[in-house]
Amino acid sequence: MKILLLLFFIIVLLIGCNSNLARIESEPTNYPEGKLIFLSKCGGCHGFYERDHLSASGWDSILVPMQQKAKLTDEQKFKVLQYLKEDKLVTGNNGK
């Protein structure tokens, strides 16, 4: 019974991550290189977050420790931040 419950939670988690991934993959961007780096380096440990999950300053803060964990160069970090903050830069919306 415990094994079935564990399998159920794993399946639910995988379905949730995959649906979020599909949504992220299909959204348009002016920063495809940043998006590609984000998709290849930033979801392995914790799944993928939507860009509106954090404010622009929130993404700035979180990418400081994540840069080392994800082994991002300074250039890659810059490109990921461009991608993550794209809608906030265009609209001026620095909030969620």
N, C-alpha and C positions, 0 to 999 in steps of 0.2 A: 504494500500500500504506500509506504514512504517513497519507494522508487517511482511509482506512478505519479505521485504528487510532485516530485522533483522534476520528472520529465514534462509534466504539464507546465510548470513554471518556466522551464527552459524553452519550451515551444512558444509560450506567450511572449517571452522576452525576445526571441528571435524574430517572431512575426512583427512585433512592435519596431524593432530596429530596422528590419527590412522595409517596412512601409515608410518609415522616416527616410531611409536611404533612397528609396525610389522617388520620393517627393523632392529631395534635395538634388538628385541627379537630373531630374527633369526641369528644374527651375532655370530660367535664363539668367545670365550674368555677363557683365562687362569685364570680369576678371577670371577667365577660364583657367588660367594657370594656378591662381590661388585656390580656386575650387578643386582642381585636380590634386593639389598638395593636401588640402583639407581632407578630401575623400581618401587619399592613400595613407595619410599619417595620423589623422586625428580621431579615428573611430575605433581603433583596435582595442582599446582598454575600456571604454565607457560608452560606446555607441555614438551616434551623430546627433548633435544639437542643431536646432533650427537657428538661423541667423538672428532672429528676433528674440532668442532666448536671453540675451544679455544686451545691455546698452553698449555704445561704442567704447566708453571708458571701461566697462566691465570686460569686454573682449581684450582691451589693452592690458588690463590687470591679469587676466587668467592666462594669457599667452606668455607671460614672463616665466612662470614655473613650467608650463607645458612645453615651451621651446626646448628645454633640455631633455625632458622625458620623451618627446617625440623626435628628438635629434634633428631639429630644424636649424638651418643656417639663418643668419640675420636676414638674408634676402628672401628666403622661404617664409619666414615669420611675417615680413612686410607684405608679401603677396597674399598670405592667408588673411591677414588683417584687412587688406583692401577688400577681399571677397566678403569677409564676415560683416564688415561695416558698410558695404556698398549702399544699401537702402538708406542708411542713416546719413551717409555723405551726400546723397542725391537730394533727400527730402529735408535734411537738417534735423531729422528726428533722432535725437541722441538718447531717447528713452526706449523703453520696451515696446 
